[in-house]
Amino acid sequence: MIIYGINPVLEALRSGRVRRVRVGPRADRRVADVLSLARENRVHVERVDAASIDRAARGGVHQGIVAELEPPRDHSLRELVEAARPSPPLIVVLDGIEDPHNVGAIVRTVDAAGAHGIVRQARHAASLDGVAAKASAGAVARVHLATEVNIARAIEELKTLGVWTIGLAGDASESYDAVDFTLPTAIVLGAEGSGLRRLVRERCDRVVSIPMHGSVDSLNVSVAAGVVLFEAARQREREKLKVKS
């Protein structure tokens, strides 16, 4: 798995999953930070020419640095749920989202909101290296992932594991903030344009929307993920404060 860009490589080094770092001719403080962290983690560093970096990054904006990662471990749905304990699981399910920028941004938001993992489809899903890894600002090296052949079936399995499944759709009549996100929850997101597929939508316990108050009728899927995830984070923080008091 190849990632590039200074922030993604730094985060990957902090996660301990980097096998090798390749650095081009660039030399400044930020590159020095990467090299210092690589030395601390005993990661092999290669100095290469600019053309080699360009080839490795396949035309991506690499900032003169590329890293090779250990492949991410694929978790089972049960492992995602159990790894969250004692907190109620908060999981994001991606139903056919193929744009790597959106997937990377969602991974970053999952990490930032303190959610416990992502379920993605084996097919019709963006690769997690390259563009997606850069858009995630390195969070792809930290977020737990489960890859499933059939998302509708995965939703059914999450239900058997005690997780409420909440689909997000622009035409749903119920508002997202009516959901109690302090319960074990999986937020199900569909692809831009097509949204949730019919069978996936039908299997969700509830389908909700984010009310629009302007001239546009929907949000980018990664922005929508952020809105809902941070509402969940807000509710959960409020619940913790209640318990403490």
ABEGO torsion letter per residue (X at the ends): XBBBEAAAAAAAAAAGABABBBBBABBBAAAAAAAAAAAAAGBBBBBBBAAAAAAAAGGBBAGGBBBBBBBBBBBBAAAAAAAAOABBBBBBBBBGBABAAAAAAAAAAAAAAGBAEBBBBABGBBBABEAAAAAAGGAAAABBBBBBABAAAAAAAAAAAGBBBBBBBAABABBAAABBAABBBBBBBBBBGAEBBAAAAAABABBBBBBBABABABBBAAAAAAAAAAAAAAAAAAAAAAAAX
